[in-house]
């Protein structure tokens, strides 16, 4: 007796075409390059509902210091999304070293993004952790839509 073969469709994640070095993603995830007006990652189903902004440690450090005004504009554009977050591909301890900001200033920026715009900042530790977090969040947000009866 033979066992039926189950083919699992890949989980397709939209990646902004400006993303230069996407992190590695778990097996079963396929990236599709698209032009996104905000953030870096979403899915077809989550467009207009949920987005993820990915930052390297130096990029995040620069965004909360010398590029703060520009990053605050981006934060404002993310506010209307139901689900959104910033995922930093590294550790919080490395941020203040990369940009020279005081650790309390880094924490204050993170608190401000969450308090003003409901945008949490998650530190992934490394590139592989970043890919897993992006895929995991997007998959679970899609599951929530399904549970709520959305199409």
N, C-alpha and C positions, 0 to 999 in steps of 0.2 A: 504494500500500500504506500503510495507516495504522498508526501505532505504538500499541501498547496503553497505556492510561493507568494508571499505578500510583498508587493512593491509599494514602498513608502515614497510619496512625492516629496521633493526637497522643500524645505522651508525657505522661501525667497525673501531676502531682505533687500530693500532699496538702499543704495549707498550713493550719497551725493557725488557727482562727477568730479568735484574739486578735492575730494578726499584723496590725498596722495599715497598714503600707506595704511590701508585698512588693516585692522588686527586679524590674526588667524581666527577662524570661526570653527565651531564643532562640526563633526561629520553630519551630513544631512542638510547643511545650510548652504545656500547658493546666493551670491551677491549679484544684483542687477544694478548697473550704473544708471542713474537718473539725475536730472537737474532739479535740485531742491532749493526753494527760496529761503528756507530756514532749516537749521540743524543739519545733521549728517546721515541719520538712519531712520527708516520707518519701514512699513510694508504697504503693499497695495491697499489692503483693507484698512490700515490705520492712517492713511493720508488724510490730513486735516484734523486728525483726532489725537495722534501721539507721535512724538519725535524724540530722538536722542542726539545730543550734542557730545561728540567725543573730543577730548583734548589730551595732548601729551602734557607731561609735567611742565616743560618750558613754555608751551603755548598757554596753559592755564595760568602760570605765573605771570606771563606777559599780559594776559587778558585782564587780570585783576590789578595790574599796576599801570604801566605805560599805555596799555590799550584799553583802559577801563571805560572810557566814554563810548568807544565803539562796541565793546562787549555789553554795556548797559543797554544800548540800542537793540542788540540781539536778544537780550533777556526780555525786553519789552515786546518784541515780536513773537516770542515763545509763549507769552502769558495766555493767549486764547486757547491753546491746546489743552485738552482735558488731562492728558498724561504727557509729561516731559521730564527730562533729567539731563544732567551733565555727568558724563563718566570720564574720569581722569585715569589715563593709562599709567598709573604709578601710585606712589604713597604720598600722603599729606605731608610727611616730614621732609620730603624732597622739594616741595613747592617753595617754601620760604628760602631754601638754599639756592634754588634756581633763579629766583628773581630778586632776592635781597629784601623782601618784605618781612616785617616782623611776624612771627607765628600768630599773634593775636589779630593782626590785620588779615591774614589768610582766613582765619576762623570767622572773623567779622564779615568778610565777603561772602563766604559760604552761607552764613546765617542770613545775610541780607537777600541772597538769591531765593532762599527758601521762604523767608518771611514776607518778602515783597511780591514774589511771583509764583510761589508754590513749586519752585524748581530745586529739588534736592541735588546735591553733588555727591557722587559715589566714587570712591577710590578703588580701582580694580587691581592694584598691585603690579600688574604686568600686562603685556599685550594679550596673552592667552586668556587671562582673566577678563580683560576688556571684551574680547569677542564673545566669551560665554555670557557675560552680563548683558550685552546688547541683545544677543539671540534670546536669552531667557526672559528678559523684560518684554520684548516685542511679542514673543509667543504667548506669554501670560496675559498681556493686554488684549491680544486677539481672543484668548479664551474668555476673558471677562465680557467682551462684546457678545460672544456666543451665548454665555450664560444669561445675559440681559436680553437676549432675543433679537439683537441687531444682526443685520446681514453683512 
